[in-house]
Every structure is written in C-alpha cells, then in structure tokens.
C-alpha cells in the first residue's frame, strides 16, 4: 500500500508519494501551508486514476486534455513524468528514469497507489 510521506522543509511543506516498497514515485512542489498541501494530496488522489497520457517523447505527439500525465525527457536524457490537474497546474513530478518503460511503470504505480494512500509524517 502506498503512502503520502509529508515532510517539513526550510521553505514550507511537501510530500512524496511512496509505493508499497518504499520507493518514491512522485514528489510535490513545496507548499506554504498544510492546508495547501492537503489540497495537493486530494488533487493527486482525484486526478491520477483518470489522467490522460501525453507522450512528449514521440515526434508530433497529440496534446492530451487535462488532467494528464506528461512524459518527457530531461536535459540528462532521462524519462520523467509530471501530473497536471484539470486546471493545468503541476501537482506531482517523478524522478528520472533510464527507460520509457520504467517511467510508464511509475505512472501506473501512481495511478494504483494514490487513491488509497495513507498520509504519514516524516521527520
């Protein structure tokens, strides 16, 4: 079972969505308040299962409607995804993956874990 691991940082509060094995599968922005972060978690829970997939690594890709997962390559050539809410705001991002298959598996893990993930606090 996945977990939203909440952590205070110097400039606010953020969460990592962790899979059942403890691996971080998505990270939030840094929020200025707990209420804003709680809204971010609720948005990930709501949008991840229904989000479309937009593969920006394919030439001439079709633009998907929000909410969506955008798959792209970073400057280091690794595959990453970002989850955008219905309003187009980025609500979670991934780490870099060596292969597109691993990145797509990360998206599936977010879809599977986010809706029922408990919220825990990390030091």
C-alpha positions as CSV (number, residue, x, y, z in Angstrom):
1,X,0.0,0.0,0.0
2,X,1.3,3.4,-0.9
3,X,1.9,6.4,1.4
4,X,1.9,10.2,1.1
5,X,5.0,10.9,3.2
6,X,4.7,14.5,4.4
7,X,7.9,16.4,5.4
8,X,8.7,19.9,6.5
9,X,11.5,21.7,4.6
10,X,13.1,25.0,5.1
11,X,10.7,26.9,2.9
12,X,7.4,25.0,3.7
13,X,6.0,21.5,3.5
14,X,6.0,18.9,0.7
15,X,5.0,15.3,0.1
16,X,6.5,12.2,-1.6
17,X,4.2,9.5,-2.8
18,X,5.8,6.2,-2.0
19,X,5.0,2.8,-3.3
20,X,4.4,-0.2,-1.0
21,X,8.2,-1.0,-1.3
22,X,9.1,2.5,0.0
23,X,10.3,3.8,-3.4
24,X,9.4,7.4,-4.1
25,X,7.2,7.5,-7.2
26,X,6.2,11.2,-7.2
27,X,7.1,14.4,-5.4
28,X,5.1,17.6,-4.8
29,X,6.0,21.2,-5.0
30,X,6.8,22.9,-1.7
31,X,3.7,24.3,-0.2
32,X,3.5,27.3,2.2
33,X,0.8,25.8,4.4
34,X,-0.5,22.4,5.5
35,X,-4.0,23.2,4.0
36,X,-2.5,23.9,0.6
37,X,-0.5,20.6,0.8
38,X,-3.6,18.7,1.8
39,X,-5.4,20.1,-1.2
40,X,-2.4,19.0,-3.4
41,X,-2.7,15.4,-2.0
42,X,-6.5,15.4,-2.6
43,X,-5.9,16.6,-6.2
44,X,-3.3,13.8,-6.8
45,X,-5.8,11.2,-5.4
46,X,-8.6,12.5,-7.6
47,X,-6.7,13.1,-10.8
48,X,-4.1,10.3,-11.0
49,X,-6.6,7.5,-11.7
50,X,-8.4,9.3,-14.6
51,X,-5.5,11.3,-16.0
52,X,-4.8,11.0,-19.8
53,X,-1.3,10.2,-21.1
54,X,0.6,12.7,-23.2
55,X,3.9,11.2,-24.5
56,X,6.1,14.2,-25.4
57,X,8.9,11.9,-26.4
58,X,7.2,11.0,-29.7
59,X,7.5,13.3,-32.6
60,X,4.2,15.0,-33.5
61,X,2.6,13.9,-30.2
62,X,-1.1,14.6,-29.7
63,X,-1.9,17.1,-26.9
64,X,-4.0,15.4,-24.2
65,X,-6.7,17.1,-22.2
66,X,-6.1,17.8,-18.5
67,X,-5.8,16.1,-16.1
68,X,-2.9,14.3,-17.7
69,X,0.5,12.7,-17.2
70,X,3.1,14.3,-19.4
71,X,6.0,12.0,-20.3
72,X,9.2,13.9,-21.4
73,X,13.0,13.6,-21.5
74,X,15.1,15.9,-19.3
75,X,18.4,17.5,-20.1
76,X,20.3,14.4,-19.0
77,X,18.3,12.3,-21.4
78,X,16.2,10.6,-18.7
79,X,12.5,10.0,-18.9
80,X,10.3,11.8,-16.4
81,X,6.6,12.5,-15.9
82,X,4.6,15.3,-14.4
83,X,0.9,15.0,-13.3
84,X,-1.2,18.1,-14.2
85,X,-4.6,18.8,-12.6
86,X,-7.7,19.7,-14.6
87,X,-6.6,23.4,-14.3
88,X,-3.2,22.7,-15.8
89,X,-1.2,23.1,-12.6
90,X,1.6,20.6,-12.0
91,X,0.7,18.6,-8.8
92,X,3.4,15.9,-8.8
93,X,6.6,15.1,-10.6
94,X,8.8,12.0,-11.0
95,X,12.4,11.2,-10.6
96,X,14.5,10.5,-13.8
97,X,14.1,7.0,-15.3
98,X,16.7,5.4,-17.7
99,X,13.9,3.8,-19.9
100,X,10.5,4.9,-21.0
101,X,9.0,1.6,-19.9
102,X,10.2,2.3,-16.3
103,X,8.7,5.8,-16.5
104,X,5.4,4.4,-17.7
105,X,5.5,1.8,-14.8
106,X,6.0,4.8,-12.4
107,X,2.8,6.4,-13.8
108,X,0.9,3.1,-13.3
109,X,2.2,2.9,-9.7
110,X,0.9,6.5,-9.0
111,X,-2.5,5.6,-10.5
112,X,-2.6,2.5,-8.3
113,X,-1.2,3.9,-5.1
114,X,-2.5,7.5,-4.9
115,X,-6.3,6.9,-4.3
116,X,-5.9,4.9,-1.1
117,X,-2.5,6.0,0.1
118,X,-2.4,7.0,3.8
119,X,-0.8,10.2,4.9
120,X,2.2,9.9,7.2
121,X,4.6,12.5,8.7
122,X,8.3,12.0,8.2
123,X,11.0,13.8,10.3
